[in-house]
Amino acid sequence: MSDDADRQTIPAKCRRCDRPMKDVLVCDYCHSLNPAAIGADYFTLLGLPQQFDLEEDLLQERFLALNRHAHPDLHGQDSPEVQQLAMRISAAVNDAYRTLKSPASRAEYLLELMGGKSSAEDKSVPDGFLDTIMMMQEELADAKAGGDEGEVARLRAVLTTQHDGLIRRIAGLFGELQEAVGCEAVRSDLTGEIRQQLNAVSYVKKLLSQIG
């Protein structure tokens, strides 16, 4: 997100106590909730850098800290307007946490923020991937039909390894993307490859869900 966008989203001062605000969601001093938080992207909302690599402990820490201020139960004695705002902000914080906690959904969200195509706009996958996934689907069907638990377990392990490898590749591509600030052609190639890798992740997760 650009500095201009940050300035539009995060007010310079709290509307209630007029002190400088560090976070978009709540004032550090009077703990008033900020209505502008509703329109913030999930990274800004949680006070995290807009990048794929996130520390899970920091993500959870930010989520819990913000929920301590925004949870509707804490605003039961406030005006109806503040209670409604707390409900909306709490829902946004929960959505943000769920989205950013999962590497795949975090990548989807970040790709969208960076102007990449959605899975509906680009259904492509890496070369040779569909042949591999179709073969594994047939192997899984045969193993389940034959009651071969060992083969099912092997396929689960292979698919899990494949999933983790795709996520690592996506992490690397996002790293390259953040370095390619000035070259639109390179950025387009990288976002396109991230889209392919994410489409492949979807296929792998679907097949894993069939194993249970």
N, C-alpha and C positions, 0 to 999 in steps of 0.2 A: 504494500500500500504506500502511496506517495505521501510526502510531508503535507501537501495541500489537503489530501483526503483526511489525514490525521487531524489537521487543524479544524476541519469541518465537523468531525465526529466528536472530538474531545474538547469540551469547553475549557477555556483558560482558567476560569474560576467557578467555584461552587455557586449555584444560584441562591442558595440559602444563607451561607455564612461568608461568601465572597472571598474565600481563601483559594489559593492555587490548587488545582486538581491534578493528581498524578495518574489516577486510573479513570477509565471511562465510566465505570459502573457506580462507584460510591466515593463520597468525600472522605478523606482520611481524618478530617477534624470533627465534623458534625454527623458523619455517617448517613447523610441524605442520599437517596437514590437519584441517579441521573437519568431523566427520560431519554436523552440522546443515546443511551446504551442500547436501546431497542434496535437502532439502525446500524450498529457496529458489526463488523465481521467477527467471526468467532475467535480469531487470534487476538484482535484488539479487545474484545469483550473480556477475555480471560487474562489480558495483560501479558501475552506471550509473543515471541517473535514470529513473524509470518514466514515460516520455513517448515520443511518436512520433518527434519530431525528435531524431536522434542524430548525432553527428559520426562519420563512417566511420573516420577516423584514430584517434579515441579508442576506438571499438569494437574495432578490430584491435589496438591497443596493449594494451587490457585482456585480450583473448583470448590474445595471445602471452605476456604477463606471467604470467597464471594458469597457462597450459600449462607454463611453465618450472618451476612448483612442483608441478603435479598430474600431469604426464605419467608413466605407469606405469614407463617406462624409468629414471626418476630414483629409483625406490623398490625397485629390484631386491634391495637388501641389507636391506630392512626386513622386519618380520614379515609373515606371510601376511595378517593382518587389515589392515595398512596398505597392502599391495599391492592387496588387493581394494578398499579404500576409494579408492585412487588411480585404479583403473580406472573405478569408478563416477563419481567426480567428474570425471575427464577426459572421460568420455562425456557427462556433463551439460553441461560447458563447451562441448564441440563442438556439442551440440544447441542450446545457447543462442546460440552464435555464428551457426550456420546460420539459425536462426529470426529473429534480430534484424538480420542483414545484409540480408535481402530486405525492402524496404518493405512489400510485400503480406503476407508471413507475419508481419512485425513488427506490422502493423496488426491482423491476425487474432488474434494472441496478446494484444496489449494490449486489444483489445475484449473478449476473454474475461475478462481480469483485471478489467475494469471492469464486468463483469456484463452485457455485451451478448449478443444472441442469436447462435447459430452459423448457418452457412449451411443446415444441416439444419432448423433451427427457423424460419428466415425466408428464403425464396427470392426475395423481391421485388427488383426493380431500379428505377432511376429511370424516370419516365414517358417513354415513347417510345423507350427504349433497345432493347428487343427488336426493334422494327420496323427500327431502324437496323442492328443487328447481323445480322439475317436478310438484309437487302438486301445487306450487304457480303459475307455468306457466299455468296450467289448470284453476286455479281460475281466473287468469287475463284474459284468453281467454273468459271464461264465462261472466265475468263482462263487458268486452268490447262489447261482442256480445249482451248482454242485456242492454247496455247503462247505467250500474250502476256506476255512477260517484263516489258515496260515497265509493263503494268497491274498485274501481281503486285507489282512494286517500289513502285508508287504506293500500292497497298492496304496494303503493309507499312508504309510511311511514315505513312499515315493512322492505322492501328491503333496504331502506336508513339506517335504524338502523342496519340491518345485515351487510351491507357494512362497516359502521363505526366500528362495533365490530370486523370484520375481520382485518381491518387496525390496530386497537389497539393491536390485538393479534400478528400481524406481527411486530409491533414496539417492543413488549415485547420479541419476539423471537430473533430479531436482537440484543437487549440488552444482552440476554443470550449468543448469538453467540460471541459477542465481549469479553465476560468474559471467554469463553471456549478456551483460546489460545492454551493450551498444549494437548488437548485431541481430536484427530482426529475423534474418534468414536462419541463423543458427537456432534462435529461440523457437521458431516455427518447427524446425526439425526435431528439437528436443521435446516440445510439447506433444508432437505427433507420436514420438516413440513412447512417451509416458502413457499416452492414450492406449496404444497397442498393448503395453505391459499390463495396464489396468484391466483391459478387456480380457486378457489371458488370465489374470487373477480371478475374474468373475467365473470363467469356465472351470478353473481348478476348485474354487470354493463350492460351486454347484455339484461337482462330482464328489467332493469330500462329504457334502451334506447327504448324498445317497448312501454313503457308508455308515454315517452316524457315529 
